[in-house]
Amino acid sequence: MLKKDTSRNTEVLFFRKPVTPGAKTMDLVASPPLVPPTPRHPSQSAFSITPNIIYHSNRALTHLPESWLDDLVRLIAQEPHLLPRTREVFESATRHGRLIVAVDAREHNRAVGCVALWELARDGLDTPWYELGTFVVDPEYRYRAQGEKAMPMGDMLYRLMLERHRRLNILATATNPSEIKTGMRHEMKMLRFQMLPIKVHRASCVCPKDRTQVDNNMICPLRNKACRVRVTKETWARMGYPSTLSYP
C-alpha cells in the first residue's frame, strides 16, 4: 500500500523503473513522500507539486471507494466535453490498473481528479488499443502547483498514465482545447482520424447524435476540426511515423 505523509505538504511521487532484460512490463514505483530530489538524469526532471495530493493507482487501489466514485461522477457531470461513465467501467479500469485518482489527503481524502484508459478495440492484427479519457481535475485544484518548475495536477495525471503504459497502443480524442494541449505537452502526436486502423477509428467515434448531428459518425463534421485525435509517441512509432497535424 502507498503511505501518505500528512506532516508535509507533499504527495507520493512516481518514477519510471528501468526495464530488466526479459521483463514484460514497465512499472512505476512509488518513492517515499519526500521533497522531490534534484534530478540525476534529464528524464527525471525535478518539479514542484500540488500540496496534499496523493495519486492512487493499482498498487494502492484495488477497489474504488464509494465516496471517490461519487466525487468523480460529480466532476464529470460538470464537464460538457466528457461522456458519462458507470461504476462498472470504473471498477474494471481499477482492477486492471488503468485508473489513476488524485486525492486530497487533507480534505477528507476527497477525489479531486482522475484519468483512465478505456478498452477501445482491436486492430486488424488483433492488437488491443486503448483510449485515454475521463481526464478531469476539480476546478478548485487547477493550476495549484507551486514553484518555478511546477507541474499542474492534470499534467501529473497525464505523465503518470503515459509513463506506466508505454507499451500499449493509446489514443485520446477531445474537443476541449485545454485537454488537447495537455496531451501535446506530453509529446502525443496529432493525426487525422483516417490514419487510425478502421476498427479503431469506428470505436473512437461514439459521440451521440445530438453532439455530432449525423447518423454515421464516420462522416462526423467535427473530426479533425473541433474534435482531435492524438496518439502517444510510442504508438505513433509503431504505426510507422505517419504524418502529423499541427495545433494552434
N, C-alpha and C positions, 0 to 999 in steps of 0.2 A: 504493500500500500504506500502511496505517496504521503509524506507527512508535511504538514504546514508549520511554519514558524510564525506564530501570531505576535511575537515580540518585535518583529521587524516589519517595515513596510516593503516586503519583498514578495516574490512569487516563485513557484517552482520553475526552474529553467530546464530546457531540454536541449541536448546537443547530439549531433549525429555520431553514432558509434561506428568505427571502421568495420568494414565487412571482412571477415576472415575467410581464407580460401575454402571453397566448398559451401559457404553459407548460402542459404536460400533467400534470406530476407535481410533488410537493413533495419535495425532497430533504433529507437530513440531511448536514451537513458536519462533518468531524472537526476539532476545534480542536487546537492543539499540546498535548501532555501537560503542562500547567501547572496551578498552583493555580487553582481556579475564580474567575473575575473577579467584581467587585462588579456586580450587575445594573443595567443601564441602563433596563430596562423590566420591568414586573411579569411578563411572560410568560417572562422569562429569569431566574428565581429562582436565586440562588446556593445551593449545597448542598455539604456536605462529603461525602466519598466513602469507599468501602471500599478500604483500602490494597491496592496492587499489582494491581488488577483492570483488565483491558483487555476492552472489548466489541467483538467482531468481527461485522460484518455483511457485506453483499455487496460493499462496496468493497474489503475486505481478505480476504474469504472466498469463494473460488470453488470450493474443494474442501474437504470435511470430512476432516481428518486421522484416520487410524485410531485413534490414541490418544484423540482427543476423542470419537469415536463410542463407544469402549469406556467412557470416563468417563460419558458421558450415559446409555448403556444401564444402567450400574450404578446411577446415581442414580434413574432412572425405576423400576427394579425395586424400589427401597426404598420407593416411594410407592404405597400401595394405591389412591389416588384416580386414578392415571394409567393410561391404556391404553398397551400396548407399541407401539413404532414400529420399523420396519425401516430398514436402511441406505438402501434405495432411496428411501423417502419423505423421509428426512433429506437425501439428496443432491439430490432435486428441490426441496425448500424452500431449500436453499443456493443452487442455480443461479438461482432466481427471486428471491433477496433477501428471503426470508421466514423466515429463521432468524437469531437473534442468540445468540451464545455468549459467556458470561463466562469468562475465562481468568485464572488466577493466574500472573502473569509471574515470580514468584519461587518457584513450586512446580513447576518443570519444565514450565511452560505447561500446567498441568492444567486441563481444563474443569470448572468448578465450578457452572455454571448455564446455563440456556437458556430461550428462549421461541420459539414458532414460530407461523406462520399456515398452516393446512392448508386446501386447497381443499375446499369443502363441497358446494355445489350451486348451481344457477341457479334464480332465482325465475320467476314467470310471465311477466315481462318480459325474460327471458333475461339478467338481471343476475347476475353471479357473487357469491357470498357465501363468506366465509372464517371459519374457526374459530380463535380464539386459544387455543392449547393447548400441551401439553408444557411447562408452566411449572414449572420446578423449580430449586431452589438447594440446593447441598450443605449439610446441617445444620451443618457446621463453619463456614460462612460467613454464616449468617443473623444479621441484626441486628449486623453488624460495622461498619456505617457510623459515622463518628466526627463529633462536633461537634454544636452546638445545632440546626442545620438538616439533620441527617444524613438521607440517603435510603437505606434498606436496598437491597441488591442487587436483590431481587425488584421493588421499586418502580422502580428504574432500568431493568430489563429491560422492564417494562410501558410505562414512559414512552417509551423509545426506539422500541419497536414501534408504539405508537399514534400517536406524532408522525410517524413515517415514512409511515404508511399511512392518513392521514385520509380519503382519497377512496375507500377500499374499504368495502364493507359487511362489518362484522366483528361476530361474536358470540363469547361464551365461555360454556361450560357447566361447572359444577363442583359437587361435593359437599363439597369442602374449605372450611370456613368462612374460613380464612386467605386462600385464593386469592380467594374471593368478596369479601372486604373489601378486598383489594388493588385489584381492579377498581373497586369503588365509590369508593375514594380517588382514582382517576383518571377520575372523572366518567362511568363507564359507567352505563347505565340498566337497572334490573332490570325485566323484563317477564314476563308469563305466556307459556309456550311457545306457547299457542294464538294469540298475536299475531303469530307469525312466518309468513311465506309457507309454504304447506303443504309444498312440496318441501323447503324449508329446514328446517322442523320435522322432517320424516321423517329427513333426513340428519343432523340433530343428535342424534337419539336412537338410538344404535347400541350401547348397552351390552349385554353378553352376558346371557343369561337367568339365569345364576347370581347376577347382581347385581340384576336387576330383578324376578325371579320371575314374569315374564309372557312369553308368546309374541309379543305385539303391543306394541311399545314406544310406540305411540301412546296406549296406556292405562296406561303405566307409573305406578305409585303414587308414585314418587319425584319426579315432575315438580312443580315449583312448591313443593316441600316440602324434602326433603333435597337435591334437585338443583335448581339455579337457573340461569336463563339471563339474561345481560346483553348489551347491545349498546353500542357506542361512542356517544357523544353525537351524532356526525355521522350515524351510521346511524339513530339514533332520530329525528333531524330529517328525514332522507329518508323515513322511514316515516310521517311526518305527526304526530309527537309523540304516540304512543299512551300510554295511562295506564300508570303505573309502579307497582311494588311496593316496599314498604319492606323493610328487612332489620334484624334485631335488632343 
